[in-house]
Every structure is written in structure tokens, then in C-alpha cells.
């Protein structure tokens, strides 16, 4: 059964680790043991999740050696218990029992006290049967003696609340020594690791190496590959955790030339996009808009390194159609006004000719009638041209306003049902509040 280990006992450690980001770096400064403890715990959690319980237990105990905490003891006990369930090795059974007891002594008010008691209730009878009943009456004493060659003692300081034993002082906690090794872990799940140019293997990777620098490559589908150098320390287990960066998704848009492409409200390019637009994996709102055209709004969900394409042929808006119609009517009115003005000028020229003829000679009655008709026609045509021109001008102004102000806004599409996340929930998380800081790990 998966359980959550709340490491409230490492608050001070994690606060100080986080404070390192605000502390100026010094040349050749030694590695802070608090940061090392956090690295060991993270590596142990990843190894535990991958089923490498013995390595996880060792990493938890090394974290405890650097920064004593009852929670590290509980994590190590859980790892030994699972390793015993996997291979039935008596040593892991004995180590689990010893660590559960040490956890109860270290923190009498531990939140996982009931879990530890239940585990002991199930494990102690197994230890008694394995030892031929020799431990049946041992009670809360030390477990059966086991081969301790190759074990490193990790004393528990008295200042962390551990209760003294009858023999004086808390019991030592030990971690098996395995030579010079690297414990390489990575996120996301499914990442692969290659060491010194060798073949890739699934993470986490525990490997014995020679002391000194080693080239490490980490890869996973949909993530950028990382390359780094890790310097192995003689006769030590060195953890290194790598978090890969996800590759961006790629979006190409085709359709109405000149349309603006906005992703989550930010304009990113115009149609057609000269190159695919890089976007973060996940859900996005894509809006394609062009003045005078109905905008397109679409929700898309893109995975890591996924390529997608949207074709958007935007239709004209009703306002733009009306604007073109009004502008055409205004243009026709201008043309009619021009014709009327031309006719008015023609009748005016006729009237001027007859007037000049009157000044130089005698006009016949029919000539006077023609003159009066030309003057009346000129005035009527001029008035009609003026009225038609004014109406045409107003029509053109209305059409122009409809044209210029035609910028429709895209209505967001209806919300989709939430989808199952592509990535599993993180197994390790930090929770910071004004009064506390907690590290939560799911096993």
C-alpha cells in the first residue's frame, strides 16, 4: 500500500537549503551537508519508487547521517521492510525492525507512530521464527546479532529527542558500505541514463565506478537531453538527481493571409506562419483574427515535442459586407452627382452664350425662351448634384466607419471537460507556509 511520509522533522534543514539560493557563492566552498541530505533523500525516494529498496534505505540513512531526523529513519525502515518482502533476506527484516524501534525512540510523538507499531507487530514474529524463537522474549531489546562487516555506523545525536537506551545512549544506525558508487536518478519517469559513453539504462541507476569524474547523459522521450559530469568520491555513494526540461510543442497556422495568431492572449505571429510557433506543452487557447473577418477561437492540448497545424479561412463579417455595400452605394452617388454637375455646366454654358448674344444684338423671342429654360435647368441640375453629392458623401463616410471599426472579438469556446493529465502527479513536493515547511513523498 502506498503511503505518504511527511518529513516535518527536516524543516530546519530544508529552510536552510532554500536559503542557500540567497547566499552569495564563494569560490571552492565545500558542499553544504544540508544540501547533501536533501540530495540523498530525493535520490532515495526515486530509488524506492523504482523498487530498489536496499539502495533507497542506504540513501535515507546517509541523509540521516548528514541531518539527523526521525523521518529519515522511518523511510529507511520502510525501504528495508519492502526489500525483505521482495527477497526474504533476514538482514533486511532485522534492519527494518531496528529502524522502526529507533524511529519510535527518536520521536515519541511521531505522526507515523501507529504505522511503525503495526509494522513491528507484523515483523517481530517473523524475526522470532527466523531466529528459532531466540528473540521471542527479547521485547524491545536489540535485534538478533547479524554480520555487521561492511557496515558504517551512523550515530543518532542525543539532541534530536531520542530516548536513551538502558545500556546508555541511543542505538547506532548503520548503512551498508558498497565501495565507490553513483546513484543517478532523473525525472520524468521513464528517463534513461548512460555513463561514460555506455549504453542507456532505465533510471534510477546505481553503479560502481572508479573515483574521479564521469560523464553522464540523461534522456527521455519528449525532453531535452542533459549532459553533465559527476565526480565520484572514493568509498562513497554519491547521489545526483537530474530534472529534464520538456521539449516545446510546435504549432503552424495556415489560412487567411495577414491574420494575427494569439496564443493565450499573446500575439505570436501572422498567417501564414513562416516557422512553427513553439509553445509549452499543455492546454492553450488559440485565437486567429483579421479585421473584417469572423475570428476563430480554438482550444488545443499539445504534448511534449508534438507538432500540430490549424487551417483558418476566416469568412467576412456581416459588418464588412455592409461596409462594402454602403461604400459602393456612396461611390454610385458620387458618380451620379458628377453627371448632374456636368449637365448643369452644359446648360450654364448655353445660358452664357445666349446672354452674350443678347448683349451684342437683338434676341428673338424663342432665344429668350431658350435662355430662361437653360438658366432654370442649370439651377435644378446644380441643386440635384449638390444634394446627391452630399448624400453620397455621408454614405461614403458611413461605409468608411463601418470598415474601419470592424474588429470583432473572438468569443472563447466552451470549456472542455478536464482531461486525464499526461504526466503522473509528482512523487516529491515541497510545501512552504508562514509557519512551517514540509517535504511530502509518496511511496
JODA-V252971 format. One record per residue. RES is the residue in one small letter. PHI is phi in whole degrees, 0 to 359 (none if undefined). BURIAL is b if it has 9 or more other ideal C-beta (glycine too) atoms within 8 Angstrom, else e. D_FIRST is the distance of its C-alpha to the first C-alpha in Angstrom with 2 decimals. Layout:
res	phi	burial	d_first
RES	PHI	BURIAL	D_FIRST
RES	PHI	BURIAL	D_FIRST
This chain:
res	phi	burial	d_first
x	none	e	0.00
x	282	e	3.76
x	225	e	6.36
x	256	e	10.11
x	255	b	12.62
x	267	b	15.99
x	267	b	18.71
x	291	b	21.53
x	286	b	23.26
x	253	b	24.21
x	301	b	26.16
x	300	e	29.47
x	301	b	28.44
x	291	b	27.32
x	300	b	30.38
x	290	b	32.62
x	296	b	31.03
x	295	b	31.60
x	290	e	35.12
x	297	b	35.94
x	295	e	36.47
x	266	e	39.40
x	260	e	40.92
x	302	e	43.63
x	286	e	42.85
x	248	e	45.13
x	297	e	46.40
x	58	e	44.62
x	287	e	42.47
x	294	e	39.88
x	293	e	36.22
x	290	b	34.78
x	298	e	32.20
x	293	b	30.24
x	293	b	29.91
x	297	b	29.03
x	298	b	26.21
x	296	b	24.81
x	297	b	25.24
x	297	b	23.45
x	295	b	20.44
x	298	b	20.33
x	296	b	20.82
x	297	b	18.12
x	296	b	15.57
x	292	b	16.82
x	295	b	16.83
x	299	b	13.22
x	296	e	12.37
x	273	b	14.81
x	87	e	13.41
x	265	b	16.38
x	290	b	14.77
x	296	b	18.17
x	295	b	19.86
x	299	b	17.26
x	299	b	17.80
x	297	b	21.50
x	295	b	21.48
x	298	b	19.74
x	290	b	22.33
x	291	b	25.11
x	297	b	24.18
x	295	b	24.32
x	294	e	27.70
x	280	b	29.03
x	215	b	27.75
x	305	e	26.49
x	205	b	23.56
x	302	b	21.22
x	296	b	18.35
x	296	b	19.05
x	297	b	18.93
x	298	b	15.48
x	298	b	14.28
x	295	b	16.27
x	297	b	14.96
x	300	b	11.32
x	295	b	12.89
x	296	b	15.06
x	298	b	12.50
x	292	b	10.71
x	294	b	14.30
x	295	b	15.32
x	296	e	12.79
x	278	e	14.24
x	235	e	17.89
x	57	e	18.37
x	279	e	20.68
x	302	b	21.80
x	302	e	22.43
x	291	b	18.80
x	298	b	18.07
x	295	b	21.06
x	294	b	20.26
x	298	b	16.79
x	297	b	18.58
x	298	b	21.43
x	287	b	19.48
x	300	b	17.50
x	294	b	20.98
x	294	b	22.57
x	297	b	20.18
x	294	b	21.13
x	288	b	24.77
x	290	b	24.77
x	218	b	23.62
x	299	e	24.23
x	257	e	23.26
x	300	b	19.94
x	291	e	17.57
x	262	b	14.58
x	301	b	16.84
x	297	e	15.14
x	297	b	11.80
x	295	b	14.12
x	295	b	16.08
x	296	e	13.36
x	296	b	12.42
x	296	b	16.20
x	298	e	16.76
x	274	e	14.73
x	271	b	16.09
x	301	b	19.68
x	300	e	20.77
x	295	b	19.70
x	295	b	21.78
x	297	b	24.61
x	292	e	24.78
x	294	e	24.76
x	270	b	27.55
x	72	e	29.51
x	85	e	29.02
x	294	e	30.56
x	259	b	27.80
x	300	e	27.54
x	254	e	29.96
x	286	b	29.08
x	64	e	27.23
x	266	e	26.23
x	285	e	28.48
x	288	e	27.90
x	290	b	25.84
x	301	b	27.79
x	294	e	29.90
x	228	e	28.75
x	293	e	30.59
x	257	e	30.57
x	292	e	32.83
x	81	e	31.72
x	256	b	29.62
x	251	e	30.42
x	283	e	30.49
x	237	b	28.98
x	292	e	30.42
x	264	b	28.84
x	298	e	31.66
x	290	e	32.80
x	284	e	32.97
x	264	b	29.26
x	95	e	29.16
x	289	b	28.29
x	280	e	29.89
x	293	e	32.51
x	275	b	32.10
x	298	e	34.81
x	279	e	36.08
x	98	e	36.51
x	85	e	34.16
x	288	b	30.46
x	288	b	29.03
x	288	e	28.98
x	254	b	25.80
x	239	b	26.24
x	226	b	25.15
x	293	b	26.26
x	271	e	29.22
x	229	e	29.44
x	82	e	32.65
x	280	b	33.24
x	220	b	30.22
x	244	b	28.96
x	247	b	25.36
x	254	b	25.68
x	235	b	23.01
x	204	b	23.65
x	242	b	22.75
x	272	b	22.39
x	298	e	19.84
x	92	e	22.01
x	291	b	24.62
x	239	b	26.78
x	232	b	28.62
x	238	b	31.97
x	244	b	33.56
x	53	e	37.35
x	78	e	38.20
x	280	e	35.98
x	288	e	33.84
x	282	e	30.82
x	229	e	27.37
x	298	e	23.92
x	279	b	22.59
x	281	b	21.47
x	235	b	24.40
x	246	b	25.15
x	216	e	28.75
x	281	e	31.48
x	223	b	34.58
x	277	e	37.99
x	301	e	38.57
x	123	e	39.93
x	283	e	39.31
x	220	b	37.24
x	274	b	37.16
x	237	b	33.80
x	239	b	33.37
x	232	b	30.30
x	218	b	30.23
x	197	b	28.18
x	299	e	29.45
x	85	b	30.75
x	230	b	30.86
x	288	e	33.72
x	288	e	33.72
x	245	b	33.76
x	234	e	35.82
x	209	b	35.83
x	244	e	37.01
x	243	b	34.90
x	260	e	36.81
x	285	b	35.18
x	259	e	35.91
x	305	e	37.09
x	56	e	34.61
x	227	e	31.91
x	264	b	28.57
x	252	b	29.28
x	271	b	26.58
x	211	b	27.60
x	249	b	25.57
x	241	b	27.31
x	251	e	26.76
x	282	b	28.77
x	270	e	30.99
x	292	b	30.72
x	286	b	33.95
x	287	b	35.89
x	279	b	36.50
x	235	b	40.15
x	234	b	42.11
x	246	b	45.69
x	236	b	47.88
x	235	b	51.08
x	139	b	53.55
x	297	b	56.14
x	297	e	57.71
x	91	e	57.53
x	292	b	54.66
x	272	b	52.34
x	249	b	48.65
x	243	b	46.39
x	242	b	42.64
x	55	e	40.91
x	86	e	44.38
x	248	e	45.57
x	292	e	48.38
x	244	e	47.49
x	170	b	50.45
x	235	e	52.97
x	273	b	53.23
x	281	b	53.38
x	292	b	51.01
x	293	e	52.52
x	215	e	49.13
x	303	e	45.58
x	276	b	44.14
x	273	e	41.02
x	227	b	38.34
x	291	e	34.84
x	301	b	32.09
x	131	e	30.99
x	272	e	32.87
x	219	b	36.55
x	254	b	39.63
x	255	b	42.61
x	237	b	46.09
x	242	b	49.24
x	223	b	52.48
x	210	b	56.20
x	305	e	59.09
x	83	b	60.62
x	232	b	57.73
x	292	e	54.88
x	287	b	51.75
x	244	b	48.56
x	236	b	45.18
x	215	b	42.04
x	264	b	38.34
x	228	b	36.72
x	237	e	33.32
x	244	b	33.54
x	268	b	31.03
x	299	b	31.40
x	60	b	34.67
x	268	b	35.44
x	253	b	39.11
x	220	b	40.39
x	220	e	43.88
x	237	b	45.40
x	252	e	48.92
x	228	b	50.61
x	265	e	54.19
x	277	b	54.89
x	284	e	57.57
x	294	e	60.36
x	281	b	59.95
x	298	e	62.40
x	294	b	63.75
x	291	b	64.51
x	297	b	66.32
x	296	b	68.28
x	298	b	69.08
x	297	b	70.53
x	295	b	72.52
x	294	b	73.95
x	296	b	74.78
x	295	b	76.56
x	296	b	78.55
x	296	b	79.43
x	296	b	80.58
x	295	b	82.73
x	298	b	84.22
x	297	b	85.11
x	296	e	86.80
x	296	b	88.82
x	299	b	89.78
x	294	b	91.01
x	296	e	93.13
x	298	b	94.65
x	297	b	95.40
x	296	e	97.10
x	296	b	99.25
x	298	b	100.15
x	294	e	101.31
x	296	e	103.40
x	292	b	105.20
x	294	b	105.67
x	296	e	107.37
x	294	b	109.66
x	295	b	110.54
x	296	e	111.33
x	298	e	113.64
x	294	b	115.61
x	294	b	115.86
x	297	e	117.26
x	293	b	119.69
x	293	b	120.88
x	288	e	121.58
x	260	e	123.68
x	193	e	125.51
x	261	e	125.85
x	269	b	122.94
x	286	e	123.72
x	303	e	122.33
x	294	e	119.83
x	291	b	118.62
x	294	b	118.09
x	296	e	116.06
x	298	b	113.93
x	296	b	113.40
x	297	e	112.29
x	297	e	109.92
x	295	b	108.40
x	294	b	107.85
x	297	e	106.22
x	295	b	104.00
x	299	b	103.03
x	295	b	101.99
x	296	e	100.03
x	294	b	98.24
x	296	b	97.43
x	295	e	95.99
x	297	b	93.91
x	296	b	92.65
x	294	b	91.69
x	295	e	89.86
x	298	b	88.10
x	296	b	87.17
x	294	e	85.74
x	296	b	83.64
x	297	b	82.47
x	297	b	81.55
x	296	b	79.47
x	296	b	77.83
x	297	b	76.99
x	295	b	75.61
x	295	b	73.39
x	298	b	72.16
x	295	b	71.50
x	295	e	69.50
x	299	b	67.42
x	291	b	66.85
x	291	e	65.97
x	271	e	63.70
x	271	b	61.68
x	230	e	58.26
x	292	b	55.74
x	261	e	52.24
x	280	b	49.25
x	279	e	47.23
x	297	e	43.48
x	294	e	41.96
x	300	e	39.79
x	297	e	36.21
x	271	e	33.86
x	295	e	30.60
x	300	e	27.71
x	265	e	26.32
x	294	e	22.87
x	304	e	22.62
x	288	e	23.50
x	254	e	21.34
x	293	e	17.60
x	299	e	17.03
x	298	e	17.50
x	273	b	14.71
x	234	b	17.23
x	214	e	19.59
x	255	b	22.36
x	239	e	23.40
x	245	e	27.01
x	224	e	28.88
x	292	e	32.17
x	246	e	30.81
x	203	e	27.67
x	222	b	25.75
x	234	b	21.98
x	246	b	19.75
x	246	b	16.32
x	230	b	13.84
x	262	e	10.50
x	242	b	8.10
